[in-house]
Amino acid sequence: MSKYSTSFKQSVVEFYSGGKRSVREVSAHFGVDHSTVRNWVAMHAAHGVYGLVKKFSHYNAEFKLSVL
């Protein structure tokens, strides 16, 4: 499970997208590091809401051994 939910990330991005606050002001308001906010905004701009979703990839031991 990721530290922040997708809905929380989306609300941070929407709050920033209002255009009235800087990244540092938004990060202070939500208690998140400013580089994290900048990354979320960039991922949202490039990929939309799907860019904020955590990507999981789990491979079983059999598959890992077959790759080797």
KOLZA-657778 format. One record per residue (C-alpha): x, y, z. Coordinates in steps of 0.1 Angstrom, whole numbers, plus 5000, padded with zeros to 4 digits. Each point is the difference from the previous one (the first is absolute). Layout:
XYZ;...
***
This chain:
500050005000;501350344992;500550275025;497550244984;496749904984;499250094964;497250235011;502350195023;502650044972;497250124976;498850265026;503550135004;500450034962;496650184997;500950235028;503250104983;498450024966;497850295012;503150214991;499950225031;502649815021;503649894995;501249645004;501550095034;496850155012;498049704990;502549765015;499950205033;496250005000;499849624995;503149905020;501749844970;503650064987;500050264972;501949764976;497349755005;497350254990;502050104970;500349644989;496349945004;499250304980;502349894972;498749655000;496450134999;500950234971;501649724980;497649715007;496950145017;498549845031;501649674990;503450165006;499250035037;499149635004;502649775016;501249744976;500449655015;501849714984;500449685019;501649704984;500049655016;503149805006;499449774971;500050294975;503150155016;501949684996;498849954964;501550344992;503349915014;
***
